[in-house]
Amino acid sequence: DGIEMALFEETPGGPSRQFFSRMLDPRDQVKDRGIQQVECTADFSADTMVQIAVLPGPSGSIARDWALLGRIEIK
């Protein structure tokens, strides 16, 4: 059932906040096959940590799920 790519913002003493999510299901969605590029914009304070997560798809199963992350650029 694919994977979910997600980005979280973590600030000291504050809760984690998800600010981006995208489901990829290459088995059933042709557009999700091959190299995918993710681009998003967000403003953070200097003490913010960004977490990049590869999560299971809608069924919660990680069976045969995999992802390869390439160049990551944060400006």
N, C-alpha and C positions, 0 to 999 in steps of 0.2 A: 504493500500500500504506500510505498515511498517514504520520504523523510520530510522533516520540517527544519528549515534553516531559520534561526532566530538570533536576534541581538538584544542584549540586556544592558541596562545602565545600572551600575551599583555605586552609590554614594556612601561615604563613611557615616555610620549611624542611621542610615535610612534604608527603606525597603528596596529590593530589586525591582526594576521596572522594565518590562518588555517594550521596546520601541520599534521593532521590526519583526515580521514573520512571513515566511513564504513556504508553502507546501510544494514539494516536487514529487510527482508520480510518473516516472518515465515509462513504466510498464503500460499504463493506460493513456497517458497524455504525450503525444508526439513532441509537442513544444517543450517538454521538460527533459528531453534527451540531449545528450552532448554537453558541451561547455555552457554553463549558465553564469551570467554576470549579475551581481547584486550591487546596487548603488542606492544609498540613502543619505539623507542629510539630517543632522541633529546637532544641537548646541549643548555642550557640557561644561561644567566647571573644571578647574585644573585637577581637583582631587577625585574625579570620577573615573571608575574603572569600567571598561566595556568588555562584556563577555560574549563570545561567539559560540553558539551552541548548535550542534547537529542532533536533532531529536527524532524519535520514532514517528511514523505516520499516524493517521487517525485511529488505527486499531491498537496502538501502543506496543506493537511487536517490533523488535529489532532484527528479526530473522532475515538474513540476506540483505540487509540495508548497509550501504556504505557510501562514503563521500570523500572526495579529495579536495582539499582547500589549496588554492594557489596563492598568488600575490594578494596580500592584504595591506591596504593603505588607509591610514587615518590621518586626516589633516586638521 
